[in-house]
Amino acid sequence: MTARLEQDSTPDVAVKTTPIALRLPNELLARIDARREQLRKMGGIEPNRTDMIKFLIERGLEAVEPEGAPKKKR
């Protein structure tokens, strides 16, 4: 998992992105930051908050998408 996050945190100019702004409850941000801290302690990587949010969104989508659904190619 950490290797994937580390790979995801490197900029990929071939991937088109769209900046978005959203409001998140402070409690949710605290949970995200706690997970970042866990990864830092476990694997020695320190993802920024943006990369961590993207990673968690992808993991959440993978958990709820049907098994045969096409996956995002990297």
C-alpha positions, -999 to 999 in steps of 0.1 A, spaced: 0 0 0 27 25 9 46 19 -24 15 26 -43 9 58 -24 45 68 -29 42 62 -66 9 82 -67 25 112 -50 49 118 -79 36 143 -104 25 127 -137 22 153 -164 4 128 -187 -26 127 -162 -51 154 -167 -63 169 -134 -89 194 -124 -85 214 -92 -115 214 -69 -123 231 -36 -144 213 -10 -152 217 26 -145 188 50 -154 185 86 -125 190 110 -131 155 123 -126 140 89 -94 160 83 -81 148 117 -88 112 105 -69 118 72 -40 133 91 -39 104 115 -37 80 86 -8 101 71 10 99 105 5 61 105 21 58 71 50 80 81 56 58 111 52 25 93 69 32 60 89 63 65 70 81 37 53 114 43 25 120 18 10 155 17 -26 159 26 -37 162 -11 -20 129 -20 -35 113 10 -70 124 2 -66 112 -34 -53 79 -22 -82 74 2 -108 84 -24 -94 58 -48 -93 31 -21 -129 39 -12 -141 37 -48 -122 4 -53 -141 -9 -23 -175 -1 -36 -171 -6 -74 -182 -39 -89 -154 -64 -94 -155 -62 -132 -155 -24 -134 -127 -9 -154 -99 4 -132 -80 37 -137 -48 30 -156 -16 45 -143 
